Amino acid sequence: MEENGIRINKFLSEAGVCSRREADRQVELGNITIDGKVAETGARVLPGQTVLFQGKKVLKEEEMILIAFHKPVGIVCTVEKREKNNVIDYINYPKRIYPVGRLDKDSEGLILMTNNGEMMDKILRSANGHEKEYIVTVNKEIDDSFIKAMSGGIYLAELDRTTKPCKVTALGKKTFRIILTQGLNRQIRRMCSTQGREVVQLKRIRIMNILLGDLKPGEYRNVTEAEYQQLKEQLYDSAK
């Protein structure tokens, strides 16, 4: 640790507690203390100081952990213990890990879990344009106009944002594949709503080069060394 300390969000990220963004949120919620005092945004951790997260001492994990988890419907992608359906309690992994990004409660599919905050922060940055792939079923039949609208970019009034162009392919009368390079809140559901459709089922099947494969809901596996090396190469290219 640097002599003048490191910012609390970086400290928590490197310790595998959560991403920097989530760390900032946890600081705002008052869940972090440094030597017994509630941490403030931008606080620095000095050598020898004790950091507690939700009352538990934070220790840096040297082992690199990266697993692929099939999140079931109903589980919430949060480290917040006050959420009874939080993903941390559900998966009950023996070491401290946290989810990379989010997959809303009503959706299922692939989410990465890790203790490596620095690498995962790169995946979360939408500016890097990393692909995430989904299979979606809606309540009404889709047509060419639906595919064209979804792939071309849609203005979402609630967020005051226009989605980036993306790849959309029809798979059936009510089912399609969509590949996004951004992650707005409930993006696919909001996009479908503008086209008069309601999402019935949403499953994420890929994050970059990591595939959900045949994992059943609630199951997880270690990311292979080959997958990890390819992931690092893609992150290195995006950083450049």
Backbone as numpy.savetxt, mean C-alpha at the origin, in Angstrom:
# Nx Ny Nz CAx CAy CAz Cx Cy Cz
23.30 5.84 13.47 22.46 7.05 13.47 23.33 8.29 13.47
22.94 9.33 12.71 23.72 10.55 12.65 23.80 11.20 14.03
24.90 11.95 14.26 25.10 12.57 15.56 23.98 13.53 15.93
23.45 14.25 14.94 22.37 15.18 15.22 21.00 14.52 15.07
21.02 13.18 14.97 19.77 12.44 14.92 19.16 12.38 13.53
18.08 11.63 13.43 17.34 11.55 12.17 15.87 11.86 12.45
15.18 12.33 11.43 13.77 12.68 11.59 12.98 11.44 12.02
11.99 11.67 12.85 11.22 10.58 13.42 10.56 9.71 12.36
10.10 10.32 11.25 9.44 9.51 10.22 10.44 8.58 9.52
11.67 9.05 9.32 12.70 8.21 8.72 13.12 7.11 9.70
13.21 7.46 10.97 13.59 6.48 11.99 12.59 5.32 12.02
11.31 5.65 12.02 10.27 4.62 12.06 10.24 3.81 10.77
10.49 4.47 9.65 10.51 3.78 8.36 11.66 2.78 8.31
12.84 3.21 8.71 14.01 2.34 8.67 13.91 1.20 9.69
13.13 1.41 10.74 12.94 0.37 11.75 11.87 -0.63 11.35
11.22 -0.36 10.21 10.21 -1.29 9.73 8.87 -1.15 10.41
8.60 0.01 10.99 7.31 0.22 11.65 6.23 0.57 10.63
6.53 1.48 9.74 5.57 1.93 8.74 6.29 2.83 7.74
5.57 3.25 6.71 6.15 4.17 5.74 6.31 5.56 6.37
7.06 6.42 5.72 7.24 7.77 6.26 5.91 8.51 6.33
5.09 8.33 5.30 3.79 9.00 5.28 2.93 8.55 6.45
2.89 7.24 6.69 2.12 6.71 7.80 2.73 7.14 9.13
4.06 7.24 9.18 4.72 7.69 10.41 4.28 9.10 10.76
4.22 9.97 9.75 3.75 11.34 9.99 2.34 11.35 10.57
1.50 10.44 10.05 0.12 10.36 10.54 0.09 9.86 11.98
0.92 8.87 12.29 0.96 8.33 13.64 1.48 9.37 14.64
2.42 10.21 14.19 2.91 11.30 15.03 1.78 12.27 15.33
1.02 12.63 14.29 -0.12 13.54 14.48 -1.16 12.97 15.43
-1.31 11.64 15.43 -2.28 10.99 16.32 -1.76 10.87 17.76
-0.48 11.20 17.95 0.10 11.14 19.29 0.50 9.75 19.73
0.74 8.87 18.74 1.08 7.48 19.05 2.57 7.22 19.21
3.40 8.26 19.04 4.85 8.10 19.11 5.41 8.94 20.25
6.29 8.34 21.04 6.99 9.10 22.06 8.50 8.94 21.90
9.23 9.98 22.29 10.70 9.95 22.30 11.14 10.28 23.72
11.77 9.30 24.36 12.16 9.44 25.77 10.98 9.90 26.64
9.83 9.31 26.39 8.66 9.56 27.23 7.82 10.76 26.85
8.29 11.57 25.90 7.54 12.75 25.48 6.88 12.50 24.12
5.66 12.93 23.97 4.94 12.75 22.71 5.67 13.50 21.61
6.00 12.78 20.54 6.78 13.36 19.44 5.94 14.35 18.63
6.61 15.36 18.12 5.96 16.33 17.24 6.47 16.12 15.82
5.70 16.56 14.85 6.10 16.45 13.45 7.46 17.10 13.24
8.37 16.37 12.59 9.70 16.90 12.32 10.70 16.65 13.44
10.25 16.05 14.54 11.17 15.77 15.66 12.29 14.85 15.20
13.43 14.96 15.86 14.59 14.14 15.51 14.91 13.20 16.66
15.36 12.01 16.29 15.74 11.00 17.27 17.25 11.00 17.38
17.77 11.24 18.59 19.21 11.28 18.83 19.71 9.92 19.27
21.01 9.66 19.08 21.58 8.38 19.53 21.28 8.14 21.01
20.84 6.94 21.33 20.57 6.58 22.72 19.17 6.87 23.19
18.40 7.59 22.41 17.03 7.88 22.82 16.11 6.68 22.59
15.05 6.61 23.40 14.10 5.51 23.31 12.82 5.98 22.63
12.45 5.27 21.58 11.23 5.59 20.83 10.19 4.50 21.07
8.98 4.91 21.42 7.87 3.97 21.60 6.81 4.23 20.54
6.30 3.17 19.97 5.19 3.25 19.02 4.00 2.51 19.63
2.95 3.26 19.93 1.78 2.69 20.60 2.19 1.92 21.86
3.16 2.51 22.59 3.57 1.95 23.87 4.65 0.88 23.80
5.05 0.48 22.59 6.07 -0.57 22.45 7.37 0.02 21.91
8.49 -0.44 22.47 9.80 0.07 22.07 10.12 -0.31 20.63
10.64 0.65 19.88 11.00 0.43 18.49 12.46 0.02 18.39
12.69 -1.16 17.84 14.05 -1.65 17.61 14.22 -1.93 16.12
15.36 -1.57 15.59 15.59 -1.77 14.16 15.78 -3.24 13.86
15.04 -3.73 12.87 15.14 -5.12 12.43 16.14 -5.21 11.30
17.18 -6.01 11.50 18.23 -6.11 10.50 17.84 -7.00 9.32
17.01 -8.01 9.59 16.60 -8.94 8.53 15.61 -8.26 7.58
15.85 -8.43 6.29 14.93 -7.89 5.29 13.74 -8.83 5.13
12.54 -8.31 5.35 11.32 -9.10 5.22 10.46 -8.50 4.13
10.02 -9.32 3.20 9.10 -8.88 2.16 8.21 -10.07 1.79
6.93 -9.96 2.10 6.01 -11.04 1.81 4.86 -10.55 0.95
4.30 -11.47 0.17 3.11 -11.21 -0.64 1.92 -11.82 0.10
0.90 -11.01 0.35 -0.24 -11.44 1.16 -1.53 -11.24 0.37
-2.41 -12.24 0.42 -3.73 -12.13 -0.21 -4.70 -11.60 0.84
-4.92 -10.29 0.80 -5.82 -9.67 1.77 -7.27 -10.06 1.49
-7.97 -10.59 2.48 -9.38 -10.90 2.27 -10.25 -9.64 2.37
-11.45 -9.73 1.85 -12.44 -8.66 2.04 -12.71 -8.52 3.53
-12.82 -7.28 4.00 -13.14 -7.03 5.40 -11.94 -6.69 6.27
-10.73 -6.94 5.77 -9.52 -6.61 6.51 -9.03 -5.23 6.09
-8.60 -4.43 7.06 -8.19 -3.05 6.82 -6.67 -2.94 6.82
-6.13 -2.30 5.79 -4.67 -2.15 5.65 -4.16 -1.00 6.53
-4.05 -1.27 7.81 -3.58 -0.26 8.74 -2.78 -0.94 9.85
-1.87 -0.17 10.47 -1.15 -0.66 11.65 -1.85 -0.22 12.93
-2.96 0.50 12.77 -3.70 1.03 13.91 -4.41 -0.10 14.66
-3.95 -0.35 15.89 -4.48 -1.46 16.68 -5.93 -1.24 17.11
-6.35 0.01 17.12 -7.73 0.28 17.54 -8.74 -0.16 16.49
-8.26 -0.43 15.26 -9.10 -1.01 14.22 -9.11 -2.52 14.43
-10.27 -3.06 14.82 -10.32 -4.49 15.19 -10.00 -5.43 14.03
-10.21 -4.98 12.80 -9.93 -5.81 11.63 -8.62 -5.42 10.95
-7.66 -4.89 11.72 -6.40 -4.44 11.11 -5.59 -5.63 10.60
-4.85 -5.37 9.53 -4.12 -6.42 8.84 -2.98 -7.02 9.69
-2.43 -6.23 10.59 -1.32 -6.71 11.42 -1.79 -7.83 12.35
-2.90 -7.61 13.04 -3.42 -8.65 13.92 -3.90 -9.86 13.13
-4.48 -9.60 11.95 -5.01 -10.70 11.15 -3.90 -11.66 10.70
-2.82 -11.09 10.16 -1.77 -11.94 9.61 -0.93 -12.55 10.73
-0.82 -11.82 11.87 -0.12 -12.34 13.06 1.28 -12.84 12.72
2.02 -12.04 11.97 3.39 -12.39 11.60 4.29 -12.27 12.83
5.26 -13.16 13.00 6.07 -13.16 14.23 6.99 -11.96 14.39
7.25 -11.20 13.32 8.09 -10.02 13.42 7.33 -8.79 12.93
7.85 -7.62 13.30 7.16 -6.37 12.95 7.22 -6.12 11.44
6.06 -6.02 10.82 5.95 -5.68 9.40 4.78 -4.72 9.24
4.67 -4.13 8.08 3.53 -3.24 7.82 3.18 -3.30 6.35
1.96 -2.91 6.00 1.52 -2.98 4.61 2.09 -1.87 3.76
2.40 -2.20 2.52 2.86 -1.21 1.55 1.63 -0.65 0.85
1.28 0.59 1.17 0.10 1.18 0.56 -1.17 0.59 1.15
-2.25 0.75 0.39 -3.55 0.31 0.89 -4.34 -0.44 -0.17
-5.27 -1.24 0.30 -6.26 -1.91 -0.53 -7.52 -1.82 0.31
-8.56 -1.14 -0.19 -9.68 -0.80 0.68 -10.37 -2.03 1.27
-11.11 -1.80 2.33 -11.70 -2.87 3.13 -12.58 -3.80 2.30
-13.28 -3.26 1.31 -14.21 -4.05 0.51 -13.54 -4.78 -0.64
-12.24 -4.59 -0.81 -11.50 -5.23 -1.90 -10.61 -6.34 -1.35
-10.14 -7.20 -2.25 -9.24 -8.27 -1.86 -8.05 -8.29 -2.82
-7.09 -9.16 -2.48 -5.98 -9.35 -3.39 -4.63 -9.01 -2.80
-3.68 -8.80 -3.70 -2.27 -8.69 -3.32 -1.95 -7.40 -2.59
-1.27 -7.57 -1.47 -0.64 -6.43 -0.82 0.71 -6.91 -0.31
1.72 -6.08 -0.43 3.05 -6.41 0.06 3.17 -5.98 1.51
3.84 -6.81 2.30 4.10 -6.51 3.70 5.60 -6.55 3.91
6.13 -5.57 4.63 7.59 -5.47 4.74 8.03 -4.81 6.03
9.33 -4.83 6.26 9.94 -4.05 7.33 10.93 -3.04 6.74
10.95 -2.92 5.41 11.89 -2.03 4.72 11.17 -0.78 4.22
11.18 0.25 5.04 10.44 1.45 4.70 10.99 2.22 3.52
12.31 2.29 3.40 12.90 3.11 2.35 12.54 2.59 0.96
12.68 1.28 0.76 12.38 0.72 -0.56 10.90 0.84 -0.87
10.06 0.59 0.12 8.62 0.59 -0.13 8.08 1.99 -0.37
8.72 3.01 0.22 8.29 4.38 -0.06 8.40 4.68 -1.55
9.40 4.09 -2.20 9.57 4.30 -3.65 8.42 3.70 -4.43
7.91 2.56 -3.98 6.78 1.93 -4.66 5.54 2.80 -4.52
5.37 3.43 -3.36 4.17 4.20 -3.09 4.11 5.51 -3.85
5.24 6.02 -4.29 5.24 7.31 -4.98 4.59 7.16 -6.36
3.42 7.75 -6.52 2.70 7.62 -7.79 3.47 8.23 -8.95
4.34 9.20 -8.65 5.12 9.84 -9.72 6.03 8.85 -10.41
6.37 7.76 -9.73 7.23 6.75 -10.33 6.51 5.87 -11.33
5.18 5.93 -11.34 4.40 5.22 -12.35 4.46 3.71 -12.28
4.56 3.15 -11.09 4.63 1.69 -10.96 3.26 1.07 -11.16
3.22 -0.02 -11.93 1.95 -0.64 -12.29 1.36 -1.48 -11.17
0.03 -1.39 -11.05 -0.75 -2.27 -10.18 -1.94 -2.75 -11.02
-2.17 -4.06 -11.00 -3.16 -4.66 -11.90 -4.32 -5.27 -11.11
-5.53 -5.06 -11.63 -6.74 -5.48 -10.93 -7.70 -6.20 -11.90
-8.49 -7.12 -11.35 -9.62 -7.71 -12.05 -10.88 -7.22 -11.34
-11.79 -6.63 -12.12 -12.97 -5.97 -11.53 -14.25 -6.48 -12.18
-15.24 -6.76 -11.34 -16.57 -7.13 -11.82 -17.56 -6.06 -11.35
-18.40 -5.58 -12.26 -19.39 -4.55 -11.94 -20.80 -5.12 -12.07
-21.79 -4.32 -11.69 -23.17 -4.81 -11.63 -23.94 -4.68 -12.94
-23.35 -4.00 -13.92 -24.01 -3.85 -15.22 -23.03 -4.18 -16.33
-23.55 -4.55 -17.48 -22.68 -4.90 -18.60 -21.85 -3.71 -19.05
-20.66 -4.01 -19.54 -19.77 -2.97 -20.03 -19.71 -3.02 -21.54
-19.34 -1.90 -22.15 -19.26 -1.83 -23.60 -18.01 -1.05 -24.01
-17.87 -0.81 -25.30 -16.68 -0.12 -25.80 -16.57 1.30 -25.24
-17.71 1.96 -25.07 -17.68 3.34 -24.55 -17.19 3.36 -23.10
-17.54 2.33 -22.34 -17.08 2.21 -20.96 -15.57 2.02 -20.93
-15.08 1.11 -21.75 -13.64 0.84 -21.81 -12.87 2.10 -22.22
-13.38 2.80 -23.20 -12.72 4.01 -23.69 -12.67 5.09 -22.62
-13.80 5.27 -21.92 -13.85 6.29 -20.87 -12.91 5.95 -19.72
-12.92 4.70 -19.30 -12.09 4.29 -18.17 -10.61 4.41 -18.49
-10.23 4.11 -19.71 -8.82 4.12 -20.08 -8.30 5.52 -20.42
-9.20 6.43 -20.74 -8.76 7.74 -21.21 -8.51 8.77 -20.14
-8.96 8.50 -18.92 -8.83 9.49 -17.85 -10.19 10.05 -17.49
-10.54 10.01 -16.20 -11.86 10.42 -15.73 -11.71 11.45 -14.62
-12.50 12.52 -14.70 -12.48 13.52 -13.64 -13.31 13.01 -12.46
-12.69 12.99 -11.27 -13.37 12.56 -10.05 -13.67 13.79 -9.20
-14.93 14.17 -9.19 -15.32 15.41 -8.53 -15.00 15.41 -7.04
-15.22 14.26 -6.36 -14.99 14.22 -4.91 -13.53 14.50 -4.55
-12.63 14.13 -5.45 -11.20 14.32 -5.21 -10.64 15.51 -5.96
-11.44 16.07 -6.87 -10.99 17.15 -7.74 -9.71 16.77 -8.46
-9.69 15.53 -8.96 -8.54 15.01 -9.68 -9.01 14.28 -10.94
-8.17 14.30 -11.97 -8.44 13.53 -13.17 -7.47 12.35 -13.20
-8.00 11.16 -13.40 -7.15 9.97 -13.38 -6.23 9.96 -14.60
-5.09 9.34 -14.41 -4.15 9.19 -15.53 -4.68 8.16 -16.52
-4.37 8.30 -17.79 -4.73 7.26 -18.77 -4.19 5.91 -18.29
-4.94 4.86 -18.53 -4.54 3.54 -18.05 -4.98 2.46 -19.04
-4.55 1.24 -18.80 -4.88 0.13 -19.68 -6.11 -0.60 -19.13
-7.15 -0.72 -19.96 -8.37 -1.40 -19.57 -8.75 -2.40 -20.65
-9.04 -3.63 -20.26 -9.39 -4.69 -21.21 -10.62 -5.43 -20.72
-11.61 -5.59 -21.58 -12.81 -6.34 -21.22 -12.48 -7.83 -21.15
-12.94 -8.50 -20.09 -12.74 -9.94 -19.92 -14.05 -10.71 -20.01
-15.16 -10.02 -19.91 -16.48 -10.64 -19.96 -17.54 -9.56 -20.03
-18.79 -9.94 -19.92 -19.87 -8.96 -20.04 -19.83 -7.91 -18.94
-19.38 -8.32 -17.74 -19.35 -7.40 -16.62 -17.98 -7.33 -15.93
-16.99 -7.96 -16.53 -15.67 -8.05 -15.90 -14.59 -7.46 -16.80
-13.64 -6.74 -16.19 -12.54 -6.15 -16.95 -11.26 -6.17 -16.14
-10.15 -6.03 -16.86 -8.82 -5.90 -16.27 -8.41 -4.43 -16.38
-7.82 -3.89 -15.32 -7.35 -2.50 -15.35 -5.97 -2.43 -14.70
-5.06 -1.70 -15.35 -3.70 -1.52 -14.86 -3.49 -0.03 -14.57
-3.28 0.30 -13.31 -3.12 1.68 -12.89 -1.66 2.00 -12.57
-1.32 3.27 -12.71 0.01 3.74 -12.29 -0.12 4.84 -11.24
-1.29 4.94 -10.65 -1.50 5.87 -9.54 -2.44 5.20 -8.55
-2.58 5.80 -7.38 -3.39 5.15 -6.34 -4.24 6.12 -5.58
-5.20 6.74 -6.27 -6.12 7.65 -5.59 -7.08 6.85 -4.71
-7.62 7.52 -3.71 -8.52 6.86 -2.77 -9.73 6.25 -3.48
-9.90 4.93 -3.33 -11.01 4.18 -3.92 -11.17 4.52 -5.41
-10.03 4.62 -6.08 -10.00 5.13 -7.45 -10.89 4.35 -8.42
-10.73 3.03 -8.45 -11.48 2.24 -9.42 -12.97 2.32 -9.14
-13.37 2.27 -7.89 -14.78 2.36 -7.53 -15.36 3.71 -7.94
-14.59 4.77 -7.72 -15.06 6.11 -8.12 -15.15 6.22 -9.64
-14.16 5.66 -10.34 -14.18 5.71 -11.81 -15.42 4.99 -12.36
-15.69 3.81 -11.83 -16.85 3.04 -12.28 -18.14 3.77 -12.00
-18.21 4.44 -10.86 -19.42 5.16 -10.48 -19.75 6.25 -11.48
-18.72 6.93 -12.01 -18.98 7.98 -13.00 -19.57 7.40 -14.28
-19.39 6.11 -14.50 -19.91 5.45 -15.70 -21.18 4.65 -15.40
-21.79 4.92 -14.25 -23.05 4.29 -13.92 -22.94 2.83 -13.50
-21.79 2.41 -13.06 -21.60 1.04 -12.61 -21.14 1.01 -11.15
-21.50 -0.06 -10.47 -21.07 -0.28 -9.09 -20.18 -1.52 -9.05
-19.08 -1.41 -8.36 -18.15 -2.54 -8.26 -18.75 -3.62 -7.37
-18.78 -4.84 -7.90 -19.27 -6.00 -7.16 -18.09 -6.76 -6.54
-17.02 -6.87 -7.30 -15.82 -7.54 -6.81 -14.59 -6.85 -7.39
-13.59 -6.64 -6.53 -12.35 -6.01 -6.97 -11.19 -6.78 -6.36
-10.32 -7.29 -7.23 -9.17 -8.08 -6.76 -7.89 -7.56 -7.41
-6.90 -7.24 -6.58 -5.59 -6.84 -7.12 -4.76 -8.09 -7.31
-4.23 -8.26 -8.52 -3.49 -9.49 -8.84 -2.01 -9.25 -9.09
-1.57 -7.99 -9.13 -0.15 -7.72 -9.39 0.25 -6.35 -8.87
1.45 -6.28 -8.29 2.11 -5.02 -7.96 3.48 -5.07 -8.61
3.69 -4.25 -9.63 4.93 -4.28 -10.40 5.17 -5.70 -10.92
6.26 -6.36 -10.49 6.56 -7.70 -10.99 6.09 -8.81 -10.03
5.46 -8.42 -8.92 5.02 -9.40 -7.93 3.57 -9.80 -8.22
3.33 -11.12 -8.39 2.01 -11.62 -8.74 1.31 -12.25 -7.54
-0.01 -12.12 -7.51 -0.80 -12.79 -6.48 -0.74 -14.29 -6.66
-0.77 -14.75 -7.92 -0.69 -16.17 -8.20 -1.85 -16.94 -7.61
-1.58 -18.10 -7.04 -2.64 -18.95 -6.52 -2.82 -18.83 -5.01
-2.32 -17.73 -4.42 -2.54 -17.51 -3.00 -4.03 -17.37 -2.71
-4.50 -18.08 -1.72 -5.90 -17.98 -1.32 -6.05 -16.85 -0.30
-7.27 -16.28 -0.17 -7.47 -15.21 0.82 -6.96 -15.61 2.19
-6.14 -14.74 2.78 -5.56 -15.01 4.09 -4.20 -15.66 4.06
-3.77 -16.15 2.90 -2.47 -16.79 2.78 -1.39 -15.77 2.41
-0.13 -16.09 2.75 0.98 -15.24 2.33 2.18 -16.12 2.01
3.13 -15.53 1.29 4.36 -16.23 0.94 5.50 -15.23 0.93
6.71 -15.73 1.10 7.88 -14.88 0.97 8.10 -14.53 -0.50
8.42 -13.28 -0.78 8.81 -12.90 -2.12 10.14 -13.58 -2.43
10.25 -14.18 -3.60 11.47 -14.92 -3.93 12.64 -13.98 -4.16
13.84 -14.52 -4.10 15.03 -13.71 -4.33 15.03 -13.13 -5.74
14.59 -13.93 -6.73 14.53 -13.44 -8.11 13.54 -12.29 -8.24
12.38 -12.41 -7.60 11.38 -11.34 -7.62 11.94 -10.08 -6.95
12.62 -10.28 -5.83 13.16 -9.15 -5.09 14.22 -8.40 -5.89
15.10 -9.14 -6.57 16.14 -8.51 -7.37 15.54 -7.72 -8.53
14.51 -8.30 -9.18 13.84 -7.59 -10.28 13.14 -6.35 -9.76
12.53 -6.45 -8.59 11.86 -5.31 -7.99 12.86 -4.19 -7.71
14.02 -4.53 -7.17 15.04 -3.53 -6.88 15.52 -2.85 -8.16
15.66 -3.62 -9.24 16.08 -3.05 -10.51 15.06 -2.03 -11.02
13.77 -2.37 -10.90 12.73 -1.45 -11.34 12.71 -0.18 -10.48
12.92 -0.33 -9.19 12.95 0.82 -8.29 14.17 1.69 -8.57
15.28 1.06 -8.89 16.50 1.80 -9.21 16.30 2.63 -10.48
15.67 2.02 -11.47 15.40 2.75 -12.73 14.47 3.91 -12.51
13.45 3.73 -11.65 12.50 4.80 -11.41 13.15 5.95 -10.65
14.08 5.61 -9.75 14.76 6.64 -8.98 15.60 7.53 -9.88
16.10 6.95 -10.97 16.92 7.73 -11.89 16.07 8.70 -12.72
